[in-house]
Amino acid sequence: MAKKLDSVVVLLVILILGALIGSVIGEVLGTLAPGGYVEAIFAKGINPGLTPPAVLDLKVLTLTLGVTMKINLASLIGVVLALLIYRKL
């Protein structure tokens, strides 16, 4: 059971790192080619999430809950490459 949980944690870490690295590469490519097709394809994306964040005010305690993701082609390529690397492990 612990072995399976460890592999799930490793998979999640690898996927998150792949998405982060892909997003950074997409932003860099968008900065190097502003206003062109490269920026439109790699740097622009969708932002699903809670906008504005949900607020629960209990007068003694206030909780603010929000999640936002930026998904673009470069981050998806990063996730696919991360999956391929995970399968090789």
Secondary structure, 3 states (H helix, E strand, C coil): CHHHHHHHHHHHHHHHHHHHHHHHHHHHHHHHCCCCHHHHHHHCEECCECCCCEEEECCCCEEEECCECCEEHHHHHHHHHHHHHHHHC
